Amino acid sequence: MNEADAARRDGAVTGFAPVVGMGARVLVLGSMPGVASLRQVQYYAHPRNAFWPLAARIFGFDPGLDYDARLRALQANGVALWDVLQACERPGSLDADIRGDTLVPNDFGAFLACHPSIVRLCFNGAKAAAMFRRHVLPTLAAPKLALFELPSTSPAHAAASFEQKLAAWEPALRLPSA
């Protein structure tokens, strides 16, 4: 077992670098990658997570494309991916199991300064939105960003159907041309 596997078993998890292209206008934020995503080192890797099918339907690409092609499709549509947290302790994948005393938010001040074209943050679920509002927003100097709290694409969030999620996600991800 390597060091990363041992840390994950103990509940310590570290997120991924952002996926962002030049001119990105929308930033989709989860809380922290789940176990399946961490294992595959891919955003939204759980086979039942609705993120990629939603994005594919909204932007007209094949959800079965390989991961790099899906990322390019998002970037071509001005969408970036990241998470609110850089690190935390969480056994398993559920946001509800994140230990509040272990949260380490990502550096959004520096990120947004490097990507001034981002005008909209789309939170993948209530927990990501709540953590951002509590741990990040107070640290930002007068951000001029539209914030959208969207239904989680996680398979654990079965309260909303795919069509209901699509109805919420589509207008949030689509922006008029700059």
Disulfide bonds with the S-S distance in Angstrom:
none
